[in-house]
Amino acid sequence: MEIGIIGSGNIGGTLARKLAALGHQVLIANSRGPASLAELAQETGATAANVEQAARAKDLIIIAVPEKAVPQLPRVILSATSAVVIDTGNYYPSRDGRIAEIDNGLTESEWVAQVLDVPVIKAFNNIGSKSLATRGVPVGTPGRICLSVAGDNPRAKELVLDLFNALGFDGIDAGTLAESWRQQLDTPAYCKDLDADRLKAALAQADAEQIPAYRAKGDERARPYFTKNSKG
């Protein structure tokens, strides 16, 4: 596939490495421009691109930027795409500022879909980059980590499930985009490296009334990291 990855941080950079290694044509972009990605491109075989070029990828577009950066993405290009669009993001108020629509009940990925005017699939938001990079194993391996995908397009979800398998992970369909809150920040299914049965149970265990509490707890835990990095 031709795959555009917008965002070169922990998840975006890891996916660039893994997907290029699988033989996909990967365009990697960030807000700092292609020159800042020369080393990553040389290491991985991905192509350093600008954001607009990555947003024009034919088959798959992966959005791996902080929520606060989503409104700056090229909406006109993305809204016209026929590619599958994956949102990997998580909403951290201490990093992103308050987003009223999410605070008032939209799932994070529903908000992204509205801002960009394009259907999105929620995936890769609830696995740590180290696990994504190192813990993929062949199909049938006991204890194989399972990843979940949520969205409204069955064909798009099947593509993502196939991608999980190619990367070394089992996959399950976690329902519609409106149900993607079950894999959001600090829920029982968030970054726990669970196998398929345990991930299904964790998704089912999530309590919608606890969404603000999940978010507050996860945000408080991450706040020192964001504070440290904002100071350079």
Legacy VTK file of the C-alpha trace (Angstrom):
# vtk DataFile Version 3.0
C-alpha trace
ASCII
DATASET POLYDATA
POINTS 232 float
0.000 0.000 0.000
0.880 3.658 -0.252
0.689 4.907 3.325
0.953 8.467 4.599
1.885 8.998 8.243
1.334 12.473 9.655
3.340 12.746 12.856
6.824 11.381 13.531
6.684 10.944 17.307
6.671 7.670 19.221
3.746 6.021 17.436
4.170 7.649 14.025
7.884 6.910 13.902
7.405 3.330 15.070
4.718 2.675 12.471
6.929 4.175 9.756
9.685 1.712 10.660
7.402 -1.305 10.899
5.308 -0.612 7.803
8.305 0.209 5.604
9.902 -3.056 6.749
6.789 -4.883 5.530
7.356 -3.447 2.057
4.755 -0.679 2.032
5.518 2.664 0.404
5.535 5.001 3.400
5.434 8.799 3.333
6.297 10.271 6.738
5.598 13.919 7.579
5.614 16.283 10.524
5.096 19.964 11.219
8.830 20.699 10.963
9.174 19.648 7.349
10.969 16.899 5.370
14.487 18.043 6.284
13.836 17.139 9.922
13.001 13.571 8.859
16.088 12.828 6.777
17.640 10.543 9.395
14.420 8.603 9.973
13.905 8.239 6.229
17.429 6.928 5.736
17.033 4.489 8.622
13.647 3.113 7.586
13.388 3.482 3.824
10.325 5.690 4.258
10.103 8.875 2.213
10.329 12.197 4.046
7.403 14.322 2.879
5.449 17.392 3.765
2.070 17.053 5.468
0.117 17.725 2.277
1.971 14.956 0.436
1.339 12.457 3.230
-2.340 13.448 3.279
-2.576 12.498 -0.396
-1.454 8.883 0.136
-3.658 6.589 -1.935
-4.450 3.718 0.419
-3.978 4.565 4.087
-3.405 7.752 6.080
-2.332 7.543 9.716
-2.818 10.617 11.898
-0.382 10.468 14.800
-0.328 14.020 16.155
-1.483 15.536 19.467
-5.152 16.519 19.488
-4.187 20.186 19.676
-2.533 19.846 16.250
-5.513 18.259 14.481
-7.172 21.576 13.451
-3.952 22.546 11.614
-4.035 19.482 9.336
-4.988 19.962 5.646
-8.756 19.520 5.921
-9.495 20.163 2.243
-7.141 17.392 1.145
-8.220 14.922 3.819
-11.936 15.499 3.338
-11.562 14.475 -0.321
-9.503 11.323 0.248
-10.672 7.827 -0.632
-7.973 6.305 1.597
-8.691 4.740 4.978
-7.842 7.279 7.693
-6.644 6.044 11.090
-6.679 8.284 14.150
-4.124 7.153 16.733
-4.574 10.120 19.062
-5.423 10.523 22.724
-6.806 13.624 24.406
-4.673 14.965 27.249
-6.089 18.297 28.489
-2.782 19.230 30.141
-1.124 19.022 26.721
-3.964 19.842 24.341
-5.978 22.393 26.312
-9.668 21.821 26.914
-11.673 20.637 23.895
-15.295 21.396 24.691
-16.805 18.928 22.237
-14.899 16.009 23.765
-15.540 17.214 27.312
-19.252 17.367 26.428
-19.435 13.771 25.241
-17.941 13.218 21.790
-15.349 10.489 21.575
-11.910 11.740 20.630
-12.088 10.205 17.176
-15.603 11.488 16.520
-14.178 14.950 17.176
-11.258 14.328 14.813
-13.680 13.139 12.126
-15.760 16.306 12.541
-12.777 18.656 12.483
-11.280 17.053 9.371
-14.606 16.242 7.691
-13.512 12.691 6.921
-14.493 9.275 8.326
-11.801 7.899 10.625
-10.950 4.609 12.271
-9.648 4.511 15.857
-6.584 2.301 16.235
-3.049 2.177 17.673
-3.971 4.652 20.427
-3.944 2.075 23.208
-0.588 0.413 22.797
2.709 1.903 23.900
5.299 2.569 21.219
7.814 0.191 22.826
5.331 -2.680 22.754
4.354 -1.793 19.183
8.012 -1.855 18.177
9.110 -5.022 19.975
6.228 -7.304 20.943
4.761 -8.371 17.617
4.931 -12.163 17.178
3.720 -14.741 14.630
0.059 -15.691 14.495
-0.802 -18.478 16.905
1.875 -17.546 19.455
0.405 -18.043 22.960
-0.347 -14.749 24.687
-0.111 -12.744 21.456
-1.055 -9.128 22.189
-4.392 -8.070 20.747
-5.256 -4.601 19.429
-8.719 -3.137 18.986
-10.175 -1.066 16.167
-13.356 1.012 16.264
-15.143 2.691 13.384
-18.199 2.818 11.183
-16.823 1.327 7.940
-16.518 -2.487 8.008
-14.199 -2.572 4.978
-11.858 -0.062 6.574
-11.825 -2.014 9.825
-10.970 -5.218 7.956
-7.976 -3.474 6.396
-6.788 -2.388 9.835
-7.321 -5.854 11.309
-5.192 -7.317 8.500
-2.542 -4.697 9.265
-2.522 -5.677 12.947
-1.862 -9.275 11.961
0.944 -8.324 9.580
2.563 -6.311 12.379
2.451 -9.300 14.733
-0.715 -8.688 16.750
-4.161 -10.214 17.018
-7.050 -7.849 16.404
-10.670 -7.427 17.402
-13.474 -5.189 16.190
-14.423 -2.931 19.113
-17.568 -1.515 17.521
-18.553 1.829 16.080
-16.656 5.087 16.377
-19.146 6.153 19.050
-17.959 3.154 21.084
-14.274 4.023 20.739
-14.359 5.583 24.219
-13.838 2.029 25.469
-10.189 2.207 24.344
-9.538 5.829 25.294
-7.156 7.128 27.939
-6.885 5.085 31.154
-9.800 2.736 30.453
-9.267 -0.947 31.333
-8.228 -1.590 27.691
-5.677 1.227 27.561
-2.016 0.204 27.106
-2.241 -3.065 29.033
-0.786 -5.458 26.395
-3.677 -7.929 26.719
-4.403 -11.039 24.680
-7.666 -11.321 22.756
-9.853 -12.736 25.536
-8.566 -10.291 28.125
-8.911 -7.332 25.751
-12.524 -8.242 25.002
-13.201 -8.381 28.737
-11.455 -5.060 29.331
-13.451 -3.322 26.602
-16.668 -4.687 28.093
-15.632 -3.619 31.596
-15.269 0.060 30.671
-17.929 2.290 32.256
-19.230 5.254 30.251
-20.039 7.179 33.430
-16.362 7.009 34.364
-15.016 8.637 31.173
-14.234 11.985 32.898
-12.552 10.121 35.764
-10.523 7.922 33.411
-9.372 11.020 31.536
-8.514 12.985 34.664
-6.492 10.117 36.113
-4.578 9.447 32.919
-3.967 13.136 32.313
-2.636 13.653 35.829
-0.262 10.724 35.397
1.067 12.131 32.112
1.277 15.760 33.233
4.910 15.579 34.495
6.006 14.160 31.124
4.340 16.974 29.205
5.669 19.590 31.596
9.211 18.245 31.268
9.060 18.166 27.482
7.509 21.625 27.188
10.591 22.950 28.982
12.878 21.200 26.527
LINES 1 233
232 0 1 2 3 4 5 6 7 8 9 10 11 12 13 14 15 16 17 18 19 20 21 22 23 24 25 26 27 28 29 30 31 32 33 34 35 36 37 38 39 40 41 42 43 44 45 46 47 48 49 50 51 52 53 54 55 56 57 58 59 60 61 62 63 64 65 66 67 68 69 70 71 72 73 74 75 76 77 78 79 80 81 82 83 84 85 86 87 88 89 90 91 92 93 94 95 96 97 98 99 100 101 102 103 104 105 106 107 108 109 110 111 112 113 114 115 116 117 118 119 120 121 122 123 124 125 126 127 128 129 130 131 132 133 134 135 136 137 138 139 140 141 142 143 144 145 146 147 148 149 150 151 152 153 154 155 156 157 158 159 160 161 162 163 164 165 166 167 168 169 170 171 172 173 174 175 176 177 178 179 180 181 182 183 184 185 186 187 188 189 190 191 192 193 194 195 196 197 198 199 200 201 202 203 204 205 206 207 208 209 210 211 212 213 214 215 216 217 218 219 220 221 222 223 224 225 226 227 228 229 230 231
